[in-house]
């Protein structure tokens, strides 16, 4: 018998970077939320590690931080990437970000 978790019906979109934002999304995932992590094309999240041969590394921190998350890439600096994230936001219950104030508005 599987006991439902408190956030089983919650969808989280994680566009945060480094530790604080993604850690919050990870904790929500631990409580059952479905978490989608949006990363930069090519290099991915900074916690993945230094790219080697143009491929992101897999640091221990990344393995902990990304557990149970699904990942997609989107370049938030171009209209197409912004449109993709807007579509994902419409389907999410929670948006996690930890950008400098004003970044999302731009």
C-alpha positions in Angstrom: 0.0 0.0 0.0 1.4 3.3 -1.1 0.7 6.2 1.2 0.2 9.4 -0.8 2.6 12.2 -0.1 1.4 15.7 0.8 2.4 17.3 -2.5 1.5 14.4 -4.9 -0.8 16.6 -6.9 1.5 19.6 -7.2 3.6 20.6 -10.3 6.7 22.7 -9.7 8.6 24.6 -12.3 12.2 25.2 -11.1 14.0 27.9 -13.0 16.3 28.8 -10.1 20.1 28.5 -10.2 22.8 27.2 -7.9 21.5 26.2 -4.5 18.7 28.1 -2.8 15.9 28.0 -5.4 16.7 24.5 -6.7 17.0 23.2 -3.1 13.5 24.4 -2.4 12.2 22.6 -5.4 14.1 19.5 -4.4 12.4 19.5 -1.0 9.0 19.8 -2.7 9.9 16.8 -4.8 10.8 14.9 -1.7 7.2 15.5 -0.6 5.8 14.2 -3.8 5.6 17.2 -6.2 6.4 16.6 -9.8 9.4 19.0 -10.5 10.6 20.2 -13.9 14.0 21.8 -13.9 14.7 24.3 -16.6 18.4 24.6 -17.5 20.5 26.7 -19.9 21.2 24.9 -23.3 24.6 23.5 -23.6 26.1 23.9 -20.1 23.0 23.2 -18.0 22.8 24.3 -14.4 26.0 25.6 -12.8 25.8 22.8 -10.2 26.3 20.2 -12.9 30.0 21.0 -12.8 32.6 22.3 -15.2 32.0 21.1 -18.8 34.4 18.6 -20.1 34.6 18.1 -23.9 31.5 20.4 -24.2 29.5 18.1 -21.9 28.3 19.0 -18.5 30.0 17.2 -15.6 28.1 15.3 -12.9 29.1 16.7 -9.6 28.0 15.1 -6.3 26.1 18.3 -5.5 24.2 18.0 -8.8 23.2 14.4 -8.1 21.7 15.4 -4.8 20.1 18.6 -6.0 18.5 17.1 -9.2 17.1 14.0 -7.7 13.6 13.1 -8.9 13.5 16.1 -11.3 12.8 16.1 -15.0 15.0 18.5 -16.9 14.4 20.6 -20.0 16.5 23.3 -21.6 15.4 26.7 -22.6 17.3 29.8 -23.4 15.6 32.5 -21.3 17.4 35.2 -23.2 15.6 34.6 -26.5 11.8 34.9 -27.3 11.4 31.2 -28.1 12.9 30.1 -24.8 10.7 32.6 -22.9 7.6 31.3 -24.7 8.4 27.8 -23.8 8.8 28.7 -20.1 5.6 30.7 -20.2 3.8 27.5 -21.4 5.4 25.5 -18.6 4.3 28.1 -16.1 0.7 27.9 -17.2 0.8 24.1 -16.3 2.6 24.6 -13.0 1.2 25.2 -9.6 4.5 26.6 -8.2 7.3 28.6 -9.9 10.6 28.5 -8.1 13.2 31.1 -9.1 16.0 32.9 -7.3 17.2 35.5 -9.8 18.4 39.0 -9.0 15.3 41.2 -8.4 13.9 42.5 -11.7 15.3 39.7 -13.9 12.0 38.0 -14.6 10.4 41.3 -15.4 13.0 41.9 -18.1 
